[in-house]
Amino acid sequence: MEKQNKQRKAGMKNQGILIDSSVIIEILTGNQIFSEKLSGMMQVKRVYVSPLSISEIFSMIDDEEKMLISRLFDRMNILTIDCELSIKAGDLLRNKSARESNDLTFAFLAASALHFELKIWTVNKEKYPFINDDFFSSF
């Protein structure tokens, strides 16, 4: 299993962007700039989303919107949460600088960005005290 994780990690390294739910919400509420950026990005980079972000989005929508949103997520790469990533997220939460943001979702997204060397695209950079500016997308 460790060999499989290393191969998966090597295949993602520096090749993509992890979008969080704040970006998806911007797109769903009609922000044309974000929609165009995502569309363009999907043509040149791998776009990743966490299952936690997907759950968060589905908790906010009604049944009529599920099909549309599902099509958007079908075009993205869904990260897998495994034991190694869970430990890394826990370590980030335990970190002194992260105590103000005790949000498990943000810790998992930050751990994913660090683990797979992805950039995070977010509207809420302040929610990620776990990582430095190098891990944020400039989009």
N, C-alpha and C positions, 0 to 999 in steps of 0.2 A: 504494500500500500504506500509506503514511503517513496518508493521509486515512481509510482504513479503520480503522487503529489508533486514531486520534483519535476517530472515531465510536464505536468499541467502548468506549474509555476513558470517554467522556462518558456513555454509557449505563449504566455501572456505578458512577460516582462516588457515594460516600456512600449507596449503596443496598443494601449487602450486607455479608455477613460471610464471612470465609475460615476454614474449620475445618481444623485440622491433624490429623495421624494420631493424636495423643495423645487427642483428643476422640473420634475414631472408635473407637479401642481401648476407651475407657471405655464407649461405647455397645454395642460387640460383646461386652464382658464382663459386660453386664447392669446397668450403672449406670442405674437408672430415672430419676434426676434429670436426667442428661445426655440421655437419650432423650426425656423430656418437653420439655426446653428446646429441643432440636433440632426436635421436631415442631411446637411452638408458633412457633418462629422461622421455619420454612419456610412458615408461613401468612401472615407479615407482612413478611418480608425475603427477599431473594435470598441463597441459600446457595451459596458457591463452594468448590471443592476443587481442589487442584493435582494434575496427573497424577503428580507425584512422590509425593504422599501415597497415591494409589491404588496405585501400584507397591509402595510400602512395605507397605501392608495386604495386598495379594495375595501378597507374599513370605512372609507369616506364617500364611496360612490353608491349609486342605486343600481338595481338589476339591469336597467336599460342601458347603462353606460359600460357594463362589464365586457360586452363583446368588443366594443371599440378599444377599450383599454387593453384587453387581451391581445388584440392585433398589434398594438404598439410594443408590448412586452415580447411578443413572438419574434420581433425583429432585433431583439437585444440578446446578449449573452447573459445567462443567469448564473451568478456565482454560487458555489457550493459552500455551505458552512460545515466544516469538519472539526474534529477535536483540536487540531493544531491552531486553527483560526480562533476557536473558542477560547483557548488558553491565552492567545495573544490579546484578544479583546478584554479578557479578565485582567491581564497585566496592565493594560492601558487604563482601565477603570481604577485599579489600585494605585496607580501613579499619583503622586501628590498634586501635580498640576491639573489633573483631570477631575478632582473631587467636586468642582463646581458643576460639572456636566456629567452627572451620574446617569446618563441615558445609554442604555445598552445598545440601541440601534446605532447611535453615532460611534460608539466604541467598535462595533462590528464593522462598520463602514471604514473607519480609520484603520483597523487591523487588516482589512482586505486590501486597502490601498498600499499599506506598508508591505504586506506579505507578497502581493502580486506586482508590486511596483507600478501601480496605476495612479493616474491623476484623478482627483475628485472634482467634479463639477457640482457646485452647490450655491445656493443663494444665502445660506446661513453658515458662513465660514467660522463664525464665533462659536458654533456648536461643536467644533473639533479642536479642543485645546490639546489633544493628544499628539498632533502632528505639526510639523513646521510648514512654512509657506511653499516649500519645494513640491509638496504633494497636492497642491491645488491647481486646477486648470485655470488658464487666463481667459477662458471664453466668456 
